[in-house]
Amino acid sequence: MTTFYSFPHGVDEVNDDEYRIYMELMVYCHVWESKPYLRKLYRFALLANDENYEWKVEVPEMSKHDFIRNNIRAKFTDSSNDLANIIRKGFHTSLRNAFAHSEFHILENIIHLDTYKGQSWDIPEISFDDWSERFCYSILLCYYLLKESYNDRRNIIALTGTDRFKIKYPSKDGISLREVTILYHTDQNGFSFERESI
């Protein structure tokens, strides 16, 4: 990726290259198929709506597109969060399906999707230019989400002024929530429960 996107001085565009496109398709699939990433994105969508943190998020094996659209993007839309538009501009079910199953071919700078069935939401093809835009929205969303959440976690004490936090955690019955205290440990970049609160 560095080879194609280093943008040396005076260069402000990338030439079309099939090898680059294949690399991008692989990265795109890894982004939109990654259960840990989708769980994190879903939890951010919950928090954007002032909803409780969900401890056990089940990302389905099949129909991830429904989970992305209905559980993640819709929640960002409900909270008027711009991430909904970024997901809309990056994610497309037809692209994810075709790339995940290697059912596409490239001809004359057009990516033809062999999964096309003629549904109203389906697309038969995408130009390199339109693809590049979708790829950039997807990869930059992933990159900045992971980077910023990592940086905020590393700097949590400076940002909040404490290493102790009260959270709602599932009770032993698995249904109700109880308030507990967790401690942040800088050396491990992790949390533990305060002994008295568990």
C-alpha positions in Angstrom: 0.0 0.0 0.0 2.9 2.3 0.7 4.1 1.8 -2.8 0.9 3.2 -4.2 0.0 5.7 -1.6 3.2 7.4 -0.6 2.4 10.5 -2.8 6.0 11.8 -3.3 6.4 15.6 -3.6 4.4 16.9 -6.5 2.2 13.8 -7.0 -1.4 14.1 -6.0 -3.1 11.1 -7.7 -2.6 7.4 -8.1 -2.4 5.7 -11.5 -4.9 2.9 -12.1 -3.2 -0.4 -11.5 -4.9 -3.8 -11.3 -2.4 -5.1 -8.7 -3.2 -2.1 -6.4 -7.0 -2.8 -6.9 -6.6 -6.4 -5.9 -4.7 -5.4 -2.8 -7.4 -2.9 -2.0 -10.2 -5.4 -2.5 -8.5 -7.7 0.0 -8.1 -4.9 2.6 -11.8 -3.9 2.1 -12.9 -7.4 2.8 -10.9 -7.7 5.9 -12.4 -4.4 7.2 -16.0 -5.3 6.5 -15.7 -9.0 7.5 -13.7 -8.4 10.7 -15.9 -9.4 13.7 -13.7 -7.5 16.3 -13.9 -4.3 14.1 -17.6 -4.6 13.6 -18.2 -5.2 17.3 -16.1 -2.1 18.2 -18.0 0.0 15.6 -21.4 -1.3 16.9 -20.4 -0.4 20.5 -19.4 3.1 19.3 -22.8 3.4 17.7 -24.5 2.4 20.9 -22.5 5.0 22.9 -23.3 7.7 20.2 -27.0 7.1 21.1 -26.4 7.2 24.9 -27.2 3.5 25.1 -25.6 1.1 27.5 -22.4 -0.6 26.4 -23.1 -4.1 25.2 -20.7 -6.6 26.6 -21.6 -9.6 24.4 -22.0 -8.5 20.8 -22.9 -11.3 18.4 -21.8 -10.5 14.8 -23.6 -13.0 12.5 -21.7 -15.4 10.3 -24.1 -14.7 7.4 -26.0 -11.4 6.6 -23.2 -9.1 7.9 -24.7 -6.5 5.6 -27.9 -6.4 7.7 -25.8 -6.0 10.9 -23.8 -3.2 9.3 -26.8 -1.4 7.9 -29.4 -2.0 10.7 -27.4 -2.3 13.8 -24.5 0.0 13.1 -25.3 2.6 10.4 -28.9 3.1 11.5 -27.8 3.8 15.1 -25.3 6.4 13.9 -28.1 7.9 11.7 -30.4 8.0 14.8 -27.8 10.1 16.6 -27.1 12.3 13.6 -23.5 11.2 13.7 -21.5 11.7 10.5 -20.1 8.2 10.7 -23.5 7.0 9.2 -22.7 8.9 6.0 -19.1 7.7 6.0 -20.3 4.1 6.2 -22.9 4.7 3.5 -20.1 6.1 1.2 -17.7 3.2 2.0 -19.7 0.0 2.5 -21.8 -1.6 -0.2 -23.3 -5.1 0.2 -22.6 -6.0 -3.5 -18.9 -5.1 -3.2 -18.5 -7.0 0.1 -20.2 -10.1 -1.3 -18.4 -10.2 -4.6 -15.0 -9.6 -3.0 -15.5 -11.9 -0.1 -16.3 -14.8 -2.5 -13.8 -13.8 -5.2 -16.7 -13.4 -7.7 -15.6 -10.5 -9.8 -13.4 -9.7 -12.7 -11.6 -6.6 -13.9 -11.9 -5.4 -17.5 -11.0 -2.0 -18.9 -10.8 -0.2 -15.5 -14.2 -1.6 -14.5 -14.7 -4.1 -11.6 -17.5 -6.4 -12.8 -19.4 -8.1 -9.9 -20.3 -11.6 -10.9 -22.7 -11.8 -7.9 -25.1 -9.3 -9.6 -28.7 -10.6 -9.4 -30.6 -7.5 -10.5 -32.0 -6.6 -7.1 -32.8 -2.9 -6.5 -29.9 -2.5 -4.2 -27.5 -4.5 -6.3 -24.8 -3.1 -8.6 -23.3 -4.9 -11.6 -20.1 -3.0 -11.7 -18.0 -0.2 -10.3 -15.4 2.0 -12.0 -11.9 2.3 -10.6 -12.6 5.9 -9.6 -15.8 5.1 -7.8 -14.1 2.1 -6.2 -11.2 4.3 -5.0 -13.6 6.6 -3.2 -15.4 3.7 -1.5 -12.1 2.2 -0.5 -10.8 5.4 1.0 -13.9 6.0 3.1 -13.7 2.4 4.4 -10.1 2.2 5.2 -9.8 5.7 6.7 -12.8 5.0 8.9 -11.2 1.8 10.1 -7.8 3.5 10.5 -9.0 6.5 12.5 -11.4 4.6 14.6 -8.7 2.2 15.7 -6.0 4.9 16.0 -8.1 7.4 18.0 -9.6 4.8 20.3 -6.1 3.4 21.0 -4.7 6.9 21.7 -7.7 7.9 23.9 -7.2 4.7 25.9 -3.4 5.3 26.3 -4.1 8.9 27.4 -7.3 8.1 29.5 -5.8 9.4 32.7 -4.7 12.7 31.2 -8.1 13.1 29.5 -10.2 12.2 32.6 -7.9 13.0 35.5 -8.4 9.6 37.1 -7.5 5.9 36.7 -10.8 4.7 38.4 -14.1 4.5 36.5 -17.6 3.4 37.4 -19.2 1.2 34.7 -22.4 -0.9 34.4 -21.5 -4.5 34.2 -23.8 -7.6 33.9 -24.8 -9.3 37.1 -24.4 -13.0 37.6 -27.9 -13.5 36.3 -26.8 -12.2 32.9 -29.8 -9.8 32.7 -29.5 -6.9 35.1 -26.6 -4.5 35.3 -24.8 -3.4 38.4 -22.3 -0.6 39.0 -18.7 -1.6 39.5 -15.4 0.2 39.6 -12.6 -0.6 37.2 -9.0 0.5 37.3 -6.8 1.5 34.4 -3.2 0.2 34.4 -0.8 2.3 32.2 1.9 -0.3 32.1 -0.5 -3.0 30.7 -2.8 -0.6 28.8 -5.6 -2.5 30.4 -8.3 -2.5 33.0 -9.1 -4.7 36.0 -12.0 -4.7 38.4 -11.5 -3.0 41.8 -11.6 -5.9 44.2 -14.3 -4.5 46.5 -16.7 -3.8 43.6 -16.9 -7.4 42.1 
